[in-house]
Structures are given as C-alpha cells and as structure tokens.
C-alpha cells in the first residue's frame, strides 16, 4: 500500500539530498521517493521543479525550497 506522501526527486540532485535532510529534521512520516528521470510523464511535470513533496490524499504539492517548519505545516494540513 502506498504511503500518503511522495517526494519527487532526480538522480544526482544536491537539492534532493537537502530535501531528504529537511524531511528527517521535520520527522516526517514514511514517504515514497519517486525519481522523475525514469518516467517521461513525471519528467515533463516535475523535471525543473524537484524536489517536490506531494500529499496523495488531496494532491497538494510543496515545492522546493522548504524547511522543516514548512514540512510540518504541510503534513499537518488536511483538505
């Protein structure tokens, strides 16, 4: 079963590495990682935006740059 949150990333992306550290700092719940490099549809949608955190329940997205406080607010908000 997929988790509620997904982090869209690219291979060899230093911003994505920073986003993972921010997610850890925020003590984010389990999330899936998806690499946009391997999927033309994801590449077209997220190619220049990554890293992007998405809530699968309501489709909201949090674009980089974000910090631990922003992640905590994003995770706590439900629509």
C-alpha positions as CSV (number, residue, x, y, z in Angstrom):
1,X,0.0,0.0,0.0
2,X,1.5,3.4,-1.0
3,X,2.2,5.9,1.7
4,X,0.3,9.2,1.9
5,X,3.3,11.3,0.9
6,X,5.7,11.1,-2.0
7,X,8.9,13.1,-2.7
8,X,9.7,13.6,-6.3
9,X,13.4,13.6,-7.0
10,X,16.1,13.4,-9.6
11,X,19.2,11.3,-9.7
12,X,22.4,13.2,-8.6
13,X,20.4,16.1,-7.3
14,X,22.0,18.0,-4.4
15,X,18.7,19.8,-3.7
16,X,17.0,16.5,-3.4
17,X,19.7,15.4,-0.9
18,X,19.0,18.6,1.1
19,X,15.2,17.9,1.0
20,X,15.8,14.4,2.4
21,X,17.7,16.0,5.3
22,X,14.9,18.5,5.9
23,X,12.3,15.7,5.9
24,X,14.4,13.9,8.5
25,X,14.7,17.1,10.6
26,X,10.9,17.5,10.4
27,X,10.5,13.9,11.5
28,X,8.2,13.4,8.5
29,X,6.2,10.2,8.4
30,X,7.2,7.5,6.0
31,X,7.1,8.6,2.4
32,X,7.8,7.2,-1.0
33,X,10.5,8.5,-3.3
34,X,9.9,8.7,-7.0
35,X,12.7,9.5,-9.4
36,X,11.4,11.6,-12.3
37,X,14.3,10.7,-14.6
38,X,12.9,7.3,-15.4
39,X,9.4,8.4,-16.3
40,X,8.6,10.8,-19.3
41,X,5.3,11.9,-17.7
42,X,7.0,12.7,-14.4
43,X,9.9,14.3,-16.1
44,X,7.6,16.7,-18.0
45,X,5.7,17.6,-14.8
46,X,8.5,17.8,-12.3
47,X,11.7,18.0,-14.2
48,X,12.7,21.5,-13.2
49,X,10.7,21.7,-10.0
50,X,12.2,18.9,-8.0
51,X,12.3,18.2,-5.2
52,X,8.5,18.3,-4.7
53,X,6.6,16.8,-1.8
54,X,3.1,15.7,-2.7
55,X,0.2,14.6,-0.5
56,X,-1.5,11.8,-2.3
57,X,-4.8,12.2,-0.4
58,X,-5.6,15.7,-1.8
59,X,-2.9,16.3,-4.5
60,X,-1.4,19.3,-2.7
61,X,2.3,19.9,-3.5
62,X,5.1,21.6,-1.6
63,X,7.8,22.9,-4.0
64,X,11.4,23.4,-3.0
65,X,12.7,25.4,-1.2
66,X,11.1,24.2,2.0
67,X,12.3,23.9,5.6
68,X,11.4,21.7,8.4
69,X,8.6,24.1,9.7
70,X,7.0,24.2,6.2
71,X,7.1,20.4,6.0
72,X,5.5,20.1,9.4
73,X,2.7,22.5,8.4
74,X,2.2,20.8,5.1
75,X,1.9,17.4,6.8
76,X,-0.5,18.7,9.5
77,X,-2.8,20.3,7.0
78,X,-5.7,18.3,5.5
79,X,-8.2,19.4,2.9
